[in-house]
């Protein structure tokens, strides 16, 4: 007989694995690594999509050049998506905390503060760049393309 705890544990395992599969199919290579670790953590065999993904990865089909330009492969596109996401996240945090001591209260001030915060990082850019990244990510999320901003799961310990 299966306990309620075991039923809930199994449901949570499968729910997270489905989320990882969606992210993998959306082109997030890190989701495959997470799925392998997730299955290992729960002592479960990986589903077919995981083993097929691992085979593709080993065969060198993931991250290969897909087209011209700096975003012509999966890894470069993922890196740029994470830069846009970092900017979006910082602007969102700024707007969520507006009015608190020292936090900007207007959109332009917020973009300026985030721009200043990212000086010397990969996400560095002008105020207009922060605004463009924020608007791009917000639009993609509204349109249901939020899995491209999947954040990899890290096994505790």
Secondary structure by P-SEA (a helix, b strand, c coil): cccaaaaaaaaaaaaaaaaaaaaaaaccaaaaaaaaaaaaaacccccaaaaaaaaaaaaccccccccccccccaaaaaaaaaaaaaaaaaaaaaaaacccccccccaaaaaaaaaaaaccccccccaaaaaaaaaaaaaaaaaccccccbbbbbccc
